Amino acid sequence: MFVLGLDSLPPKVLYENYGEGLDFIRQLTKESQNYLMKTCHPPITVPAWISMFTGKTPGELGIYGFRHRKPGTFDSYVVNSNDVKEKTIWDELAKFNIKTGLFGVPPTYPPKPMNGFMVTDFNTPGKEKPYTFPPWLKSEIENKIGESPIFDVVYRTEDRNKAYSDLMEMIDNHQKILNYLVKKAWDLFIYVEIGVDRAHHMFWKYFDDTHPRYEYNEKFSRAIPNVYKKIDNWFSKLIKELPKDTIYVIVSDHGTKSMKGSYPINQWLMQQGFLKIKNETKEGEDLLPDNINWNETKVWAWGGYYSRFFFNIKGREPKGILEKEEIEGLIKDLKNSILKIKGPNNEQWKNEAYTPQEIYPEIKGDAPDLTVYLDDLNWRPIGTIGYKSMYLEKNDKGPDDSMHDWYGVFSIYDPEGTIEKGNKGVIEINKIKNVLEQLILGK
């Protein structure tokens, strides 16, 4: 089985033929078993892929995003493979002596022993670090191919020309290494291409003509189709090289949609009286702990594709003021207030706010107190403050014109025709592992 993970690929691109560049893969889906893939809470690369490959929800994993807050502090840490405590599909299949090859699956850095081999993911700090299992695969790749993996690119930048050339170079680099790795012995190979996600974040407003700030550009409007085409061409050649009984899976971890704008969520908390600062700030400044009046602050937040709210609870936080018996009422107040947030023209938004207990069967690790989505993920909550308006066109951390979406894709192609073709409805991301295991074990 070969799993091609296209990070953030939305159903409208694969199943509804929106845009160009995936001709071969789209043709395969006509002969495949196809699902809409419903992603996890939150719909983020980390934890979505590891939820898919462990069969666990983010709550059960204790992984709630790319970065986590260190409890009782304003500091954060980046999630890595050491935070994954549950068995993955490659761990479980090893019991049946099934060998797995991994490339770019988040979060697999730092590399861990496995029955097979791996090259780690976009979180890898650099080529000077260990990035393979077995360890000697690193020097083997560098000697045989003559280059190290490019793990990621700078994609939130005003220099889109450089971003585009770096992106295409990264995908070329991945394909060279993969062409070498697929010749090794394996039963299951999982390749996640983060470059698709980076292309969407960089160039979505030039690609999607429904974007509120759609702009045709002779070069940048071709960027996403060119990324698709590069992957599609490579994949069409790969299929000719692999055994005829190989099952192929096309899957994404979440979808993509246009970002209508951004909304300063900490500024809103200030307006509502949940957060108090000591001194006024310049536009776009970070909320800093030294500028928070902790004696009068109940809640503060992180921004991102979703917002994480943290409560200033007595006994848990260094300067906590909330008694435990106050928390239930606070949650009710926050939810009611969040539901009332409307758009710039007073239009109704679909806002959602959840405690961990409402969305996960089990809660481990450093969960936020409340997970908040604005307007069904159309608007980005940002953490910076000091704005004159509550409705902004841009992201506060560099150019980014797309948001994540709830639905991705999951398509299974069996050239031997042993699986039923056609559309099969919706599958939740943490149910995919079980389907893959049954297919590879021939159940």
N, C-alpha and C positions, 0 to 999 in steps of 0.2 A: 504494500500500500504506500502510495506517495501522497502526502498532504501538502497542498500549496496554500499557505496562509497569506492572504492579501489584506494587510492591516487596513481597516476602515472601509473596505469596499461595500457600497450600498446596493440594495436590491435593484434600484432603478437602473444602475449601470449594467449589472450582469443579466438580470431577467427581463428588463424592459428596454434593453438596447439603447440606453441613453449615451450619446457620445460614441466615439470611434476607438478602435485599437484592440478590442478583445475578440476578434473574429473567430479564432480557433477555439478559444475557451467557451464562447457562447454557443458554438456549434456542438461542442461536447454536452452542454447542458440540455440540449434537445433530446439527447439519448440518456439522460441521467435521472436520478431520483433527487428532486429539488425541494428545499425547505427555505422558509424565511427563518432566520436565526434570531431569536430574541435574546439580547445580551443581558448582562448582569447589572445590578446596582453597585457602584456607579458604572456607566458605560465607558470605561477607560481601558486602554491597552494593558496596563498593569492595574487591575487584576484580571481582566477578561480572559486572556490566553491561558493563564494558569487555572482559572475556574474551568475552562473548557477541558484541559488535560488532566485535571484531578477529579472532575465531577463534583466539586464542592463549591458552595457559594462563597463570596468574599468574606462573609461573617464567619463561616466555618474555617476559612483559611486565615482569618485575621489580617487580610490584605485589602486595604480600602482605597488604594491609589498608588501613584508613582512615588509620592513622598508621604511620610507620616509625621505626625507631631509627637515629639518626645513628651510623655505625660508630665504635667506640672511645669512645663517650660514654654517658651516661644520658639524653640529650636525644632528643626525637622531632620529626618534621616531618609535616605533613599532606600526603598525596598530592594532586596536582592534574593538570590536563591536560598540563602541561609534562613530567610523568613518563611520559606515553604516547608511546612512540617507534614503535609499530607502526601500520600503516595501518588505519583503521576502514572499516566498510562504506560510510560516506558519502564517504570519500576515494576508495575504489576505484570506486564508482558514478559519481563525478564524471567519470571518464574516458569514460563513455558519455553525458555531459551530463545525467545524472539529478540533479535538484535535491532536496535533503533539507531538511526542517524538523526541528529538535530542540527539545525542551522538557524540562528537568530530567534529562537523561541524565548519570549520574556516570561519571567525572569530566570535565566539560567547562569548568569554570572554571580559569583565565581563558579567555575565548572565543578561538577561533582562526579564521582565514579558512577558508571552505568554499564549495562550490557550493550556495548556499541561505541558510538563516538559522538562528540558534539563540538560545535563552534558556538560560542555564547552570543548574547543578544546586544541590543543597542545601548544598554546600560553599562557595557564594558568600558572602563575608564580609558583604555588605550591599548595599543598593540604590544606595549612593553610588559603588560600584565599577563598572567596565565589566562588563556581564553579557550583552551581545548581540553577535552578528555578523549583519549589518554594524553598526558602532558606532552609527549613527544610528537603528537600530531601538529603542534604549533610550528616546530622547526621543519617538519615534513612539508607543510603547506608553503612556508616561506621559501624553502629551497626548491621545491618542485614547480611552484607557480611563479615564484619570484616577487610576490607581494603579500602583505598582510591584509586581513579583512578591514574594510572601512565600516565601522560599526554604526555611524550616524553622520548626519550633516547638520550644519546650522541652517535652520529653516525659518526662524522668525527674524528676518533681516530685510532691510530696505534694498539690499543689493540682490535683486531677484535673478539677475543674469548669472552671478557667481553661484547662487543657490541652485539654479537649474543645472549648470555644468557639473557642480559637485554631486548633485543627485544622480545624474546619468552615469557619472564615474562610479558612484557607489554601487549602483545596480549592476553595471558591467563587472565590477570587482566581485560581487556576490556570485554572479553567474559563472565566472571563471573558476572560482573555488568550488562551487557546486558541481560543475562538470567533472572535476577531479574526484570529489567526495562520493558522487553517486556510483562510481566504479568500484567502490569498496563493498564489502559484504554487509547487507542489511535486509531486514524484512519489512520494517516500517521506517519511512523517512519523513520528517516534518520540517518544512522550510517556511519560515515567516519572513515576508518581505516588508520591512518597515518603510521602505521608500514610497510605497503607495500612499500611506498615511501622510508622509512628508509632502508629497506632491499635492494632495488635497488641501493641506493647510496653507501651502504656498500659493496655489494657483486656482482655487475653487471659484473665485469671483470672475476669473477669465474663462472658465469652462462652463459653468452652470448659468444658462441665460435666465433662470428664475431668481438668481441672486439679486437682492435689493440694490447692490452696487455693481451689477454686472458691467464688465468693460471688455470689449473686444480688443485683443492685442495680437498682432501678427505672430509674435513668437510665443508669448505666454499662454495664449489660447490653445496652442498645440502641445503645451508641456504635459498635461495629464494624458491626452491620447498617445503621446510619444512614450510615456512611461508604460502605459497599458500595452502598447505595441511591442516594446522591448521584452516585456515579460511573456506576452503571448507567443512571440516568435521563438523565444528560448524554450518555452514549454512544449510547443509543437514539435521541436526537434528532440526534446528529451523523451517524449512518448515513443518515438521510433527507436530509441536506444534501449529502453527498459524491457523486461520480459513481458510477453503478450498477455499474461494473466494478472498484471499489476492493476489494482484498483486505484483510481485517482479521486482525490477529494479536493474541492475548491471551497475554502471557508474564510470568513472574516470574523473579527472579534467584536465589531460594532459597525454601524453605518456612518454616513457623513451627510450633513445638511448645511445650508447656508447660515452664517452668523448674521442675524439681523442687526445686532449691535451689542453693546456691553452696558452693564448696570452696576454701579459701585455699591456693593452689598454692605460694606462697613459703614458707608455714609448713610445708607437707609437705616441701619441699626442705630446710628446716632440720632437720626430724625425721630425714630420711634421711642427713644429714651432707653434702649437696652445697652448702649455703649456710650461712654463719656470720655472725651479726650481733654488734655490739659491745655494745649495750645493749638491754634489754627495752623493749618499746613498749606504748603504750596500745592498746586494742582498735580495730581498723579503721584504723590508721595506715598511710600509704604506706611502702613499702620505699625508703629513701633511700640514695644511694651513700655518704654520710659515715658511715652506721651499718653498712655492710657491712665485715666483716673480709676484705679481698681476699686476704690471704695464705693464708687457709684456705677460700676460696670457689671452687667449680668451676662452678657454674651459678646463674643467677637468672632470673626469669620476669616476663612481662607477663600480666595477666589479660584477660578478655574473653569472647566467646562460645566462644573457643578460647584456648589459652595458647601463647605464643611463648617458647621457652627460648633463652637466650644463654649461651654458654660463655666462661669466663674464660681465653682462650687467650693464651699468651706470644707477644709480638711483634705481636699484633693489638689487645689490650686494654691500657690504660695500666698496670694492675697485674696482668697476666696471670701465671698459675702453671702452666697446662696445657701440657705439651709436645705437639707434633702427634701423636706416636706413642701418646699416651694417649687420644686422642679416640675411637678405635674402641671401646676397652674401656669408656669412659664412656657412650657411646651404648647399648651392650649392657646395662650396669648400670641406666641410666635406664629403658630400655624394660621390662626385667624388673620393676623396681620399680613402674612406672606400671601395668603389667598386674595387679599385686596390689592396687591400690587398690580397696576395696570400699565399699558403701553403708553408711548409718547402722545398718542391721539386719544387717550382715555379708552383704548380698546381693551377688551377682556383678554387676560392672559391665562393660560393653563399652568398654574404653579403647583408644585408638589413639595411637601416637606415630610420626612420620615425619621422616626427614631430607629436605631439599629434593630430593636425588637420587632418593629413592624415589617421589616424587609428580609430578615435573616432568621433561619431556624435556630441558629446558635451564634453567639458573639464572642470572638476571641480577639486578643491583641488590642491595639490602640484605635478603637472606633471613635468617629466623631459623635457628638451628642445629637446632632441633627444633620441630615443630608438634604440639601435644597436644590431644586431644579426650577429654572425660570422659563415660563412660556414654552413648555414641552421641549426644552433644550434649544430654542431658537435664539435666546438672549444669553450672553455670557456674564455670569456674576464675577466682578473683579474686586480684588481686595484693597486696592489703593484708594486714597481719599483726597479731598480738597477740590472736587469738581464743582463748577457752577451749575451744570446740568446733571440730571440723573440718567440721561439717555445719551450714550456716546456711540459713535460709529465704530471706533477701533478698539482692539484689545490693548491692554495697558502694558504688555510685556513684549511688544514687537508685533509686526504684521501677522495676522492670522484671520482668514476670512471664512473659515468653516468651523462647524460644531460637530460633535459626535451625535449619533442618532441611535435609537433603540434597536433597530433591525438591521442585521447583516445578512450574509448568505451562507448556505451549507448545501453543497451539491456533490453527489456521489456518482461517479462513472465507472461502470464495470464493463470492460470490453467483451467479456464472455457472456454478458447478458443475464446473469443469475439474479439480479435485483430488479424489483419492479420499477419501471420508469414513471415519470410524471411528477406533478406538484403534490406535495404531501402536507401542506399547511405549515404550522409554526412549530419549531423545536426550541426549547430553552437551552442556553449555552452549556449549562452544567450537565445536560443529558447527552451531549455529543460523545463524550468519552465512552459511554456504554455502547453506543452504536458502532463506534470504530473498533472497540474490542471484539464485539460479536462478529463483525465482518472479517477481521484479521484472523480470528480463531476459527472461522468457518462455521459459526453457530447459526 
